[in-house]
């Protein structure tokens, strides 16, 4: 069996990182960090496949590795994974205020005022 993509407990090279708020089935509000890592080749993969790590703070205790036939395919598969997961939640809103912070994340991003 091929080794497959490695498992991660964190993502050190994100291409997208945000906090999203949502409601659970009981109407309680939560904030979760959503991070997509940079696609990288799967080590020692004979097919030359790539993977893109994804970490969803409240749902995936370890980063999930989404595989693709190249870097763009892996990134698209990772984005689809996040999209499908959050379609299952209620009142999802990006750019939420991270827990313990009083500032909006949009004011911390380059190019945004």
Backbone as CSV, one residue per row, in Angstrom:
resi,resn,N_x,N_y,N_z,CA_x,CA_y,CA_z,C_x,C_y,C_z
1,UNK,0.854,-1.179,0.000,0.000,0.000,0.000,0.901,1.244,0.000
2,UNK,0.594,2.234,-0.864,1.405,3.453,-0.894,1.284,4.225,0.414
3,UNK,2.337,4.994,0.759,2.340,5.690,2.040,1.229,6.725,2.196
4,UNK,0.810,7.400,1.141,-0.251,8.396,1.217,0.226,9.705,1.815
5,UNK,-0.681,10.673,1.901,-0.296,11.983,2.428,-0.056,11.924,3.933
6,UNK,0.872,12.729,4.425,1.122,12.750,5.869,-0.026,13.401,6.635
7,UNK,-0.143,13.079,7.911,-1.137,13.706,8.798,-0.454,14.854,9.532
8,UNK,-1.191,15.923,9.764,-0.656,17.106,10.428,-1.502,17.454,11.653
9,UNK,-0.884,18.046,12.642,-1.627,18.569,13.794,-1.757,20.081,13.709
10,UNK,-1.033,20.689,12.764,-1.128,22.124,12.526,-0.742,22.383,11.077
11,UNK,-1.010,23.594,10.620,-0.658,23.989,9.263,0.264,25.196,9.367
12,UNK,1.512,25.015,8.929,2.512,26.067,9.055,2.574,26.994,7.849
13,UNK,2.045,26.573,6.699,2.127,27.364,5.474,0.726,27.516,4.875
14,UNK,-0.142,28.326,5.511,-1.513,28.442,5.020,-1.617,29.302,3.759
15,UNK,-2.568,28.937,2.909,-2.936,29.798,1.785,-4.222,30.544,2.096
16,UNK,-4.967,30.048,3.069,-6.188,30.715,3.518,-6.409,30.374,4.981
17,UNK,-6.735,31.394,5.781,-6.911,31.208,7.217,-7.956,32.216,7.682
18,UNK,-9.004,31.736,8.330,-10.093,32.620,8.741,-10.780,32.043,9.971
19,UNK,-11.584,32.842,10.606,-12.470,32.397,11.682,-13.894,32.540,11.183
20,UNK,-14.704,31.494,11.383,-16.100,31.498,10.967,-16.977,31.288,12.191
21,UNK,-18.056,32.046,12.269,-19.039,31.821,13.329,-20.168,30.966,12.757
22,UNK,-20.828,30.222,13.647,-21.950,29.377,13.239,-22.772,29.034,14.469
23,UNK,-23.968,28.498,14.228,-24.832,28.031,15.312,-24.898,26.517,15.283
24,UNK,-24.900,25.897,16.473,-25.068,24.450,16.530,-26.560,24.104,16.520
25,UNK,-26.875,22.823,16.653,-28.269,22.373,16.599,-29.115,22.907,17.743
26,UNK,-28.488,23.393,18.802,-29.208,23.922,19.952,-29.280,25.445,19.939
27,UNK,-28.826,26.079,18.853,-28.882,27.523,18.729,-27.750,28.262,19.428
28,UNK,-26.742,27.515,19.919,-25.595,28.157,20.577,-24.597,28.624,19.525
29,UNK,-24.053,29.816,19.728,-23.073,30.381,18.802,-21.676,29.838,19.097
30,UNK,-20.916,29.589,18.035,-19.540,29.106,18.142,-18.683,29.844,17.118
31,UNK,-17.383,29.876,17.350,-16.417,30.400,16.388,-15.358,29.330,16.171
32,UNK,-15.032,29.075,14.915,-14.076,28.038,14.576,-13.056,28.579,13.582
33,UNK,-11.806,28.179,13.755,-10.758,28.558,12.816,-10.751,27.584,11.651
34,UNK,-10.658,28.119,10.448,-10.636,27.328,9.218,-9.345,27.669,8.484
35,UNK,-8.509,26.652,8.245,-7.218,26.882,7.595,-7.012,25.883,6.470
36,UNK,-6.635,26.383,5.304,-6.228,25.549,4.178,-4.741,25.763,3.973
37,UNK,-3.994,24.666,3.943,-2.554,24.743,3.740,-2.185,24.756,2.271
38,UNK,-0.947,25.090,2.013,-0.426,25.098,0.646,-0.337,23.662,0.133
39,UNK,-0.805,23.412,-1.110,-0.681,22.066,-1.679,0.793,21.670,-1.832
40,UNK,1.072,20.408,-1.553,2.430,19.868,-1.684,2.353,18.457,-2.272
41,UNK,3.432,18.032,-2.939,3.439,16.662,-3.472,3.425,15.630,-2.347
42,UNK,2.736,14.523,-2.581,2.743,13.427,-1.622,4.113,12.757,-1.704
43,UNK,4.813,12.667,-0.567,6.146,12.044,-0.596,6.092,10.610,-1.111
44,UNK,7.007,10.273,-1.983,7.182,8.922,-2.505,5.932,8.378,-3.202
45,UNK,5.118,9.270,-3.791,3.916,8.825,-4.500,4.274,8.544,-5.956
46,UNK,4.056,7.311,-6.392,4.424,6.901,-7.748,3.617,7.634,-8.819
47,UNK,2.404,8.083,-8.480,1.550,8.775,-9.444,1.837,10.268,-9.532
48,UNK,2.601,10.797,-8.596,2.867,12.231,-8.588,1.706,13.059,-8.054
49,UNK,0.842,12.441,-7.228,-0.305,13.162,-6.670,0.133,14.176,-5.613
50,UNK,-0.735,15.122,-5.360,-0.503,16.184,-4.389,-1.560,16.097,-3.301
51,UNK,-1.324,16.780,-2.172,-2.336,16.886,-1.131,-2.364,18.315,-0.606
52,UNK,-3.501,18.660,-0.021,-3.689,19.975,0.573,-4.251,19.756,1.982
53,UNK,-3.516,20.176,3.024,-4.021,19.979,4.387,-5.123,20.988,4.726
54,UNK,-6.107,20.522,5.483,-7.223,21.356,5.929,-7.396,21.145,7.423
55,UNK,-7.605,22.236,8.138,-7.895,22.154,9.568,-9.130,22.987,9.855
56,UNK,-10.138,22.334,10.405,-11.343,23.028,10.844,-11.376,22.849,12.348
57,UNK,-11.143,23.936,13.069,-10.901,23.893,14.500,-11.881,23.101,15.330
58,UNK,-13.173,23.189,15.058,-14.138,22.518,15.924,-14.448,21.098,15.477
59,UNK,-14.133,20.744,14.238,-14.634,19.484,13.712,-13.557,18.459,13.385
60,UNK,-12.411,18.881,12.972,-11.371,17.956,12.528,-10.189,18.097,13.471
61,UNK,-10.015,17.142,14.406,-8.955,17.298,15.401,-7.549,17.312,14.795
62,UNK,-7.339,16.602,13.710,-6.087,16.670,12.969,-6.407,17.226,11.588
63,UNK,-5.433,17.849,10.977,-5.682,18.365,9.633,-5.995,17.209,8.690
64,UNK,-7.023,17.363,7.918,-7.391,16.375,6.913,-6.537,16.652,5.679
65,UNK,-6.076,15.625,5.003,-5.279,15.798,3.797,-6.122,15.420,2.589
66,UNK,-6.473,16.410,1.772,-7.277,16.170,0.583,-6.354,16.021,-0.611
67,UNK,-6.526,14.938,-1.352,-5.613,14.566,-2.431,-6.162,15.030,-3.770
68,UNK,-5.247,15.351,-4.680,-5.601,15.695,-6.046,-4.514,15.241,-6.995
69,UNK,-4.797,15.291,-8.293,-3.820,14.855,-9.287,-2.766,15.925,-9.558
70,UNK,-2.916,17.061,-8.941,-1.954,18.159,-9.042,-2.268,19.172,-7.962
71,UNK,-1.499,20.255,-7.873,-1.702,21.218,-6.794,-3.053,21.933,-6.857
72,UNK,-3.523,22.281,-8.047,-4.813,22.976,-8.153,-5.953,22.037,-7.797
73,UNK,-5.891,20.800,-8.270,-6.926,19.814,-7.952,-6.985,19.555,-6.449
74,UNK,-5.825,19.431,-5.798,-5.798,19.220,-4.347,-6.406,20.409,-3.608
75,UNK,-6.073,21.627,-4.040,-6.625,22.831,-3.412,-8.134,22.913,-3.620
76,UNK,-8.607,22.595,-4.817,-10.054,22.597,-5.079,-10.771,21.558,-4.223
77,UNK,-10.176,20.378,-4.069,-10.781,19.337,-3.233,-10.833,19.781,-1.771
78,UNK,-9.797,20.468,-1.307,-9.786,20.972,0.069,-10.862,22.037,0.263
79,UNK,-10.971,22.945,-0.690,-11.997,23.995,-0.594,-13.399,23.380,-0.632
80,UNK,-13.584,22.364,-1.461,-14.890,21.681,-1.529,-15.212,21.001,-0.192
81,UNK,-14.207,20.397,0.439,-14.389,19.755,1.740,-14.884,20.769,2.766
82,UNK,-14.256,21.941,2.814,-14.661,22.995,3.756,-16.076,23.467,3.425
83,UNK,-16.341,23.721,2.161,-17.669,24.204,1.746,-18.771,23.219,2.121
84,UNK,-18.556,21.949,1.838,-19.574,20.943,2.153,-19.785,20.815,3.657
85,UNK,-18.708,20.904,4.413,-18.839,20.814,5.867,-19.674,21.971,6.415
86,UNK,-19.397,23.164,5.965,-20.100,24.316,6.511,-21.503,24.490,5.962
87,UNK,-21.827,23.827,4.841,-23.217,23.835,4.374,-24.111,23.044,5.323
88,UNK,-23.507,22.195,6.142,-24.271,21.406,7.106,-24.572,22.196,8.375
89,UNK,-23.941,23.355,8.559,-24.141,24.168,9.758,-25.131,25.289,9.474
90,UNK,-25.525,25.982,10.550,-26.481,27.080,10.410,-25.813,28.412,10.694
91,UNK,-26.279,29.421,9.983,-25.853,30.805,10.201,-24.328,30.948,10.180
92,UNK,-23.711,30.377,9.162,-22.260,30.470,9.020,-21.900,31.865,8.510
93,UNK,-20.878,32.452,9.127,-20.427,33.771,8.715,-18.903,33.840,8.775
94,UNK,-18.236,34.130,7.644,-16.792,34.291,7.674,-16.385,35.595,8.359
95,UNK,-15.093,35.758,8.568,-14.501,36.944,9.200,-15.050,37.182,10.609
96,UNK,-15.245,36.109,11.347,-15.702,36.236,12.732,-14.547,36.708,13.607
97,UNK,-14.883,37.263,14.745,-13.870,37.697,15.707,-13.335,36.458,16.414
98,UNK,-12.010,36.240,16.364,-11.437,35.064,17.026,-11.718,35.081,18.527
99,UNK,-11.864,33.925,19.145,-12.070,33.874,20.592,-10.930,34.594,21.319
100,UNK,-11.272,35.406,22.297,-10.276,36.136,23.073,-9.815,37.422,22.435
101,UNK,-10.366,37.778,21.275,-9.968,38.996,20.571,-11.141,39.961,20.525
102,UNK,-10.839,41.227,20.479,-11.899,42.231,20.361,-11.890,42.899,19.005
103,UNK,-10.850,42.647,18.187,-10.736,43.278,16.872,-11.268,42.355,15.800
104,UNK,-11.819,42.923,14.752,-12.263,42.164,13.602,-11.057,41.650,12.845
105,UNK,-11.138,40.414,12.331,-10.015,39.862,11.577,-9.813,40.623,10.279
106,UNK,-10.856,41.255,9.717,-10.683,41.983,8.465,-9.761,43.162,8.632
107,UNK,-9.714,43.770,9.825,-8.835,44.915,10.030,-7.374,44.481,10.174
108,UNK,-7.130,43.188,10.339,-5.778,42.683,10.495,-5.202,42.183,9.182
109,UNK,-5.981,42.180,8.101,-5.532,41.644,6.831,-4.895,42.728,5.991
110,UNK,-3.783,42.408,5.319,-3.145,43.383,4.434,-4.093,43.817,3.325
111,UNK,-4.074,45.081,3.006,-4.875,45.605,1.915,-6.300,45.958,2.298
112,UNK,-6.724,45.669,3.521,-8.084,46.016,3.944,-8.009,47.081,5.016
113,UNK,-8.913,48.015,4.945,-8.932,49.097,5.917,-10.068,48.876,6.902
